[in-house]
Amino acid sequence: MNTLITETRPLSIARIRRWLRAPVVGRQLHLYGKVESTNDTLGRLARSGAPEGTVVIAEAQTAGRGRLGQPWFSPPNVNLYASVLFRGALALKDAPIFSLIGGLALAETVRDAGATPAIKWPNDVLVDGRKVGGTLVACGARGDEVDYLVLGVGANLNVDLDALDAALGPAARDAISLRAVTGREVDRDAFAAAYLNALNAWTRRYRDDGPSAVLEGWRGLDILTGRRVEIRGAGSRFVGRVAGVDPSGRLVVEDGLGGRRTVTTEEILPND
């Protein structure tokens, strides 16, 4: 399914609220036509005192980013680009768990929309081995404590595959849209509300039950544990086998001698 779609019905705060059931996430909703990035926009609101649960959604981004600063293709009026603000006691070292929380919420929403998702650590949600979306965490910190945390999401909902090919080139073979998978247009308002509902639920589970509940859910969708990978970062290279994640959400990789190291920001490549 790669019929050209230039845009779908504009997003609507009123329609999102029709399906929104989250008591915290979405208590304030800001909808923009175009921003540089929803994470940057919400970061400014956070520094101005916006409350936890504030959400920024945009029809388009001009400088959307993925992990490691990679550009995120953000065409107008077809996908979901959103960021959610969290506050509360959290050590900076534990912030990566929110990448897992965001991935779980997105995967759950993709599943409910009719696809079968998987998660590639830390933030890629895949369908049929191709990326349909991802999350990105940004923090404001005071010493070793998080002052505020912004969790961004980008999800390919109705973008056509020709547009992905034109924008991404060879990398488009690793990307997909939910519409291309299911064969039907995605209601973006309903999808946005479902994602915010799921994000509220997973965040509450984390705060009530600790990281174990998140890790249990995440392991059921994880596709890296047990696989050989190559880790690249800061001019170094390391090959090992993924042993899982630690309670803070960092990847644990084991070398051939049984030594272990944790990975937070490095690039992860399959090495099977």
C-alpha positions in Angstrom: 0.0 0.0 0.0 1.9 3.1 -1.2 -0.9 5.2 -2.6 0.1 8.8 -2.4 -1.4 10.6 0.6 -0.5 14.3 0.9 -2.4 14.9 4.2 -5.2 13.6 6.4 -7.8 15.4 8.5 -6.1 18.1 10.8 -5.5 17.1 14.4 -8.0 18.4 16.9 -7.6 18.9 20.6 -11.4 18.4 21.0 -11.3 15.1 19.2 -8.2 13.9 21.1 -9.9 14.8 24.4 -12.9 12.7 23.3 -10.8 9.5 23.7 -8.4 10.8 26.4 -8.8 8.9 29.7 -5.5 9.7 31.3 -5.8 11.7 34.6 -2.3 13.3 34.4 -0.9 13.0 30.9 -2.7 15.4 28.7 -4.0 17.7 31.4 -2.7 20.5 29.2 -2.6 20.0 25.4 -0.8 22.4 23.0 -1.4 21.9 19.3 0.9 23.6 16.8 0.9 23.7 13.1 4.7 23.6 12.8 7.6 23.6 15.3 11.3 22.9 15.1 10.8 20.0 17.4 8.1 19.2 20.0 10.8 18.3 22.5 12.4 21.7 22.2 9.0 23.5 22.4 8.0 21.6 25.5 11.4 22.1 27.1 10.8 25.8 26.9 7.4 25.4 28.5 8.9 23.2 31.2 11.5 25.8 32.1 8.6 28.3 32.4 6.9 26.2 34.9 4.5 24.0 32.9 2.9 21.3 35.0 3.5 17.6 34.7 1.4 16.0 32.0 1.6 19.0 29.6 1.7 17.7 26.0 2.9 19.4 22.9 1.7 18.0 19.5 2.6 19.4 16.1 1.4 18.8 12.6 4.9 19.1 11.3 8.5 19.5 12.6 11.3 21.3 10.8 14.1 19.9 12.9 12.8 16.7 14.4 15.4 14.4 15.9 15.8 10.8 16.7 18.4 9.0 18.8 22.1 10.2 18.5 20.8 13.4 16.9 19.7 11.7 13.7 17.1 13.8 11.7 13.5 12.5 12.0 11.5 12.9 8.8 8.4 14.9 9.9 6.1 15.7 6.9 3.0 17.7 7.7 -0.5 16.4 8.4 0.1 12.6 8.2 1.9 11.4 11.3 2.1 11.9 15.1 4.8 14.1 16.6 4.3 14.7 20.3 6.1 15.3 23.6 5.0 14.8 27.2 6.3 16.5 30.3 7.1 14.6 33.5 8.2 15.9 36.9 8.8 14.3 40.2 11.6 12.7 42.1 13.9 10.9 39.7 17.7 10.3 39.7 19.4 11.3 36.5 20.9 7.8 36.1 17.3 6.4 36.1 16.0 8.6 33.3 16.7 6.1 30.5 13.8 3.9 31.9 11.5 6.5 30.3 12.7 5.4 26.9 11.4 1.9 27.7 8.2 3.3 29.0 7.7 5.4 25.9 8.5 2.4 23.7 6.0 0.2 25.5 3.2 2.8 25.3 3.9 3.2 21.5 4.1 -0.5 20.9 0.8 -1.1 22.8 -0.9 1.6 20.7 0.5 0.2 17.4 -0.8 -3.3 18.5 -4.3 -1.9 19.2 -4.3 -0.3 15.8 -3.9 -3.7 14.2 -0.2 -4.4 13.8 2.3 -6.6 15.5 5.1 -4.6 17.1 8.5 -5.3 18.4 11.0 -3.1 20.3 14.7 -2.6 19.5 16.5 -1.1 22.4 16.1 1.6 23.5 13.4 3.4 21.5 12.6 1.9 18.1 9.2 0.3 17.6 9.3 -2.0 14.6 6.6 -3.8 12.5 7.8 -6.6 10.2 11.4 -5.6 11.0 10.9 -1.9 9.9 10.7 1.1 12.1 7.3 2.6 12.5 8.2 5.0 15.4 10.5 5.9 18.2 10.9 7.9 21.4 13.4 10.4 22.6 14.1 11.5 26.2 15.4 15.0 27.1 16.1 16.1 30.7 16.6 19.3 32.6 18.8 18.4 35.6 19.9 19.9 38.9 23.0 18.0 39.9 22.2 14.3 39.9 18.4 14.8 40.0 16.0 15.4 37.2 14.2 18.7 37.3 12.0 17.8 34.4 11.9 15.1 31.8 10.5 15.4 28.3 9.5 12.3 26.4 9.0 12.8 22.7 7.5 10.4 20.2 7.4 10.2 16.4 5.2 7.7 14.7 4.7 7.1 11.0 1.0 6.8 10.7 -0.3 7.8 7.2 2.9 8.9 5.4 3.1 7.1 2.1 6.1 4.9 1.2 7.0 7.0 -1.8 7.5 10.0 0.5 9.7 7.9 2.8 11.8 6.7 -0.2 12.2 10.3 -1.5 13.2 11.6 1.9 15.3 8.8 3.4 16.8 7.2 0.3 18.3 3.7 1.0 17.4 4.1 4.7 13.7 3.9 3.7 14.0 0.1 3.5 14.1 0.1 7.3 11.1 2.3 7.7 7.3 1.7 7.4 4.1 3.5 8.1 1.2 2.0 10.1 -1.2 2.7 7.2 1.1 0.7 4.8 1.0 -2.3 7.3 -2.7 -2.3 8.0 -4.0 -1.1 4.6 -6.2 1.6 6.1 -5.9 5.2 7.2 -5.1 5.8 10.8 -7.3 8.2 12.8 -4.5 10.4 14.2 -6.7 11.9 17.0 -7.7 8.5 18.3 -4.1 7.2 18.0 -2.7 10.2 19.9 -5.2 9.8 22.7 -4.6 6.0 22.9 -0.8 6.7 23.1 -1.3 9.3 25.9 -3.6 6.9 27.8 -1.0 4.1 27.5 1.8 6.4 28.5 -0.1 7.5 31.6 -0.7 3.9 32.6 2.9 2.7 32.2 4.2 5.7 34.0 1.9 5.0 36.9 3.0 1.4 37.0 6.6 2.4 37.1 5.9 4.8 40.0 3.8 2.4 41.9 5.7 -0.9 41.3 9.2 0.2 40.3 11.2 -0.7 37.2 10.4 -4.5 37.4 6.9 -4.0 35.9 8.3 -2.0 33.0 11.1 -4.4 32.4 8.7 -7.4 32.4 6.5 -5.8 29.7 9.5 -4.6 27.7 11.1 -8.1 27.6 8.0 -9.5 25.9 8.7 -7.2 22.9 12.5 -7.0 23.0 14.3 -8.3 19.9 17.9 -7.7 20.9 18.5 -9.9 24.0 20.6 -12.9 23.1 21.9 -11.4 19.8 25.4 -10.4 18.9 25.8 -6.7 18.4 28.5 -4.1 17.6 28.7 -1.1 19.9 30.2 2.1 18.4 30.8 5.3 20.2 33.5 7.9 21.0 35.9 6.3 18.6 35.7 2.9 20.1 34.2 -0.4 19.0 33.0 -3.4 21.0 31.3 -6.6 19.9 29.3 -8.7 22.4 26.1 -10.4 23.1 23.1 -8.5 24.6 22.3 -9.8 28.1 19.2 -7.6 28.6 18.7 -4.2 30.3 19.5 -3.1 33.9 16.8 -1.6 36.2 17.6 1.9 34.9 16.9 0.9 31.3 20.5 0.7 30.1 21.5 -2.1 27.7 23.8 -4.7 29.2 26.3 -6.3 26.7 28.5 -9.3 27.5 31.8 -10.0 25.8 33.3 -13.4 25.0 35.1 -13.6 28.4 32.0 -12.9 30.5 32.8 -9.2 31.1 29.8 -6.9 31.0 29.3 -3.2 30.1 26.3 -1.0 30.1 25.3 1.1 27.1 23.4 4.3 27.2 24.2 6.5 24.2 26.3 4.5 21.8 25.2 3.2 18.3 24.0 -0.4 18.3 24.4 -2.5 15.1 23.5 -6.2 14.6 26.5 -8.5 14.3 24.9 -11.9 14.0 
